[in-house]
Amino acid sequence: MTEITAPKSPVSAEQFADEIREQLKYGQGVTVEQATPADVYVAASQAVRRHLMDSWMQTQADMVNGTTKAVGYLSAEFLMGKQLRNALLNAGLTEQFDTAVESLGFNYQDVIDAEHEPGLGNGGLGRLAACFIDSLASLGVPAFGYGIQYKYGIFEQAFDKDGKQIEKPDYWLTNEEPWGHIDYNRSQKVSFGGEVVEEGGKKVWKPAWSVRAVPVDYMVPGYASGRVNTLRLWSAKSYDEFDLLTFNRSEYLDAVRPQVAAENISKILYPEDSTPQGKALRLEQQYFFVAASIHDAIRVFYPGQENPDLTTFPSKICFQLNDTHPVIGIPELMRVLIDEYGYDWDTAWGITTKTFNYTCHTLLPEALEVWPASLIGELLPRHLEIIKQINEQFEAELTSKHVDSDTIKDMAIHTGDSVRMAYLATYGGSHVNGVAELHSQLLKDVTLKNFSDVYPDKFTNVTNGVTPRRFIKLANPRLSDLITEGLGTDKWLSDLELLKGLEPLAADDEFVKKFAAVKQANKVDFSNYAKREYGFDIDPDTMVNTMVKRLHEYKRQALKILALIARYADIKNGNMSADEVMPRTVVFGAKAAPGYYLAKMTIQLINNVARVVNNDPDVKGKLSVYFPWNYNVRLAQHLIPATDLDEQISQAGKEASGTGNMKFALNGALTVGTLDGANVEIRERVGAENFFLFGMTVDEVDALYASGYSPAAFYEADPRLKQAIDMVSDGTFSNGDRNAFAPLVADWLTKDWFMTLADFHAYTEIQADIEALYAQPLEWHRKAILNVANSGYFSSDRSMEDYLERIWETGPLA
Ligand SMILES: *Cc1c(COP(=O)(O)O)cnc(C)c1O
């Protein structure tokens, strides 16, 4: 007997159909006959929200009235993915929905497809925040996600006829959006600019302008916890809606100008490596959402109190700083406590440092934010004063700890015109964590070494995770059913370590065949999806080999494309006989930041290699390359379950963790990867024999840098590499144009900062092992099952438990 514990609402399909019908009528004002799938999507979403409403209110009440500390997850990005399916799962209404919608005369897939994914994140960091709030709700821990409701999230990617990326605004809010509840009555005022004056011995900030931060609340339903938390995203509205005087002089544009300026604050999500011109607006955004969130937390936890005892604040809520983006919250809380509530500096500092913790997400020094002090001074003059005072206190503290003066200089939070946000976060909070073991170690040894020497106890690791609800249950229903059948229970969905129970089944040929059949069916599904959405003709009987993630040099899409070109040349030149060639379909997915020249050129190269390879009869049926545009959560959910082999090939020491790697392992793909980020831990758990490891280690990378890395030497030494690069420069992929990719080639041959060329040989060598295994389907799938069985650790539920224990010191509501 299989034990089923998934939530199931007592509401029948007929009742749910009635609720949708009612919502169509009273919400949208249309009859079932008039309704479109988009109408039904909105109505069904509203109906699910109503089912979750009691739990949502109860969770808030228990949080405010109880004694369990809440978590405030401050993040500039939340890459939520589509909401409806997830909400139905957690409300226990999935089956009723499918039947109800069909009974109303709609195809449920059309209704699901009517939902447009909000792109409120760039990639891994934003998706991590979404997984974390899902897990907190599922664990029953009271929590807020706090961020920004960008009017335009991440751009929508398209490719032009030359294969270049074009960025189109994503008008995701132009259609009715049933999930976000705009709560004008709980808005917060956020101010900027102006000056600080002394009044009666006190510092008083006289800002120049203010915006209204309006909360838009999203329910975050837990799985099988009965709890529903809140994702509160702030939207900027103007106070000066209309300057009537100007308007009367019929200067209409001038009249609405202040409104436009204010509302710009939540207009767009910045592409990761932004250009300097967006800097001021970006800092405004950061302060905007953090200031609103801090005031909101005070409002929530001290309702109606004029003189709250904020010394208890750290026992009500702790704020997690997701990367440096929200770090301005540290001086902001200091300012609120001192200027608004009259606490002395030391008391305020005690409260602040107990409230904040910081997660560092990178090792690339350029990704650690440094703000010009002059810019902070202009936008937030009082905060700059506070930052300076924090820095003075910090230097005094370091001196008293006998840190030498050069090191103190190196550690300065504020120096010259720079304010180093990572340092402010490290000093101003209780804990700092990296996001995988290797990454946390490198933070201590390299990036934040001085801080770790002085404050060793602050440093800890929490390895990232992903939610099994979205990335297994929703993305891969066939595998979910097979896992449940194999384990005899569906409890693994809230206790993912139970997957370990699948391990013995890897030796059971019958189970392995079922597992293989699931993968095959998923590949057929993906092939159909890719045909429908992109017009691709993917052969599901080939190995599906996927590399999806943001496009960045350190992630080394270039390594994959060069190896692919070498393979293409091998087949074409007859270096491999036809039966030596394992047919492969390579799928890329990646957005490049709009200003990132080499990344965009790499996209163009991939598209052109795809064009040439897919149209070459010499390699037909053996090698094909597809690049579905606009990689997002939706595409991830379709592609990951259909993947045989996934690529995690960053240069060792550069990928903080990766979470794509976890999603793939949990969906039964085998990974080819370097010893980087969470790959290290994945390989440790799934077993070295079930992971295709290649390439240099962190130490080898460091040694090669130290000895003077010369990529040209690698080019000269490896004829296959040389040929692949020569094909890029000789116009093979650019209709004879030899200049098309010249900057890319020049970078590879003279700089190659991430040592793509140095790892090329090892990477091409390991392909033989991969193909030898793939030629034995049972053995391949046995290893894939062992990947699934041993990846339970990479649930974001486990990540949350680690945060609760090591950092937040709180737990579920009673
Ligand atoms: C998981 C995920 C990522 C992160 O992928 P990495 O391979 O870890 O960089 C990025 N984008 C989307 C849409 C994801 O789902």
The ligand as an SDF file (V2000), in Angstrom:
LIG
                    3D

 15 15  0  0  0  0  0  0  0  0999 V2000
   17.8910   27.3170  -10.9500 C   0  0  0  0  0  0  0  0  0  0  0  0
   17.8200   28.4460  -11.8880 C   0  0  0  0  0  0  0  0  0  0  0  0
   18.9490   29.2480  -12.1150 C   0  0  0  0  0  0  0  0  0  0  0  0
   20.2840   28.9750  -11.4660 C   0  0  0  0  0  0  0  0  0  0  0  0
   21.0530   28.1080  -12.2850 O   0  0  0  0  0  0  0  0  0  0  0  0
   22.5980   27.8700  -12.0310 P   0  0  0  0  0  0  0  0  0  0  0  0
   22.9300   26.7700  -12.9710 O   0  0  0  0  0  0  0  0  0  0  0  0
   22.7630   27.4660  -10.6130 O   0  0  0  0  0  0  0  0  0  0  0  0
   23.2900   29.1330  -12.3510 O   0  0  0  0  0  0  0  0  0  0  0  0
   18.8460   30.2930  -13.0010 C   0  0  0  0  0  0  0  0  0  0  0  0
   17.6970   30.5540  -13.6390 N   0  0  0  0  0  0  0  0  0  0  0  0
   16.5910   29.7980  -13.4650 C   0  0  0  0  0  0  0  0  0  0  0  0
   15.3600   30.1270  -14.2200 C   0  0  0  0  0  0  0  0  0  0  0  0
   16.6110   28.7250  -12.5720 C   0  0  0  0  0  0  0  0  0  0  0  0
   15.5110   27.9960  -12.3820 O   0  0  0  0  0  0  0  0  0  0  0  0
  1  2  1  0
  2  3  1  0
  2 14  2  0
  3  4  1  0
  3 10  2  0
  4  5  1  0
  5  6  1  0
  6  7  2  0
  6  8  1  0
  6  9  1  0
 10 11  1  0
 11 12  2  0
 12 13  1  0
 12 14  1  0
 14 15  1  0
M  END
$$$$
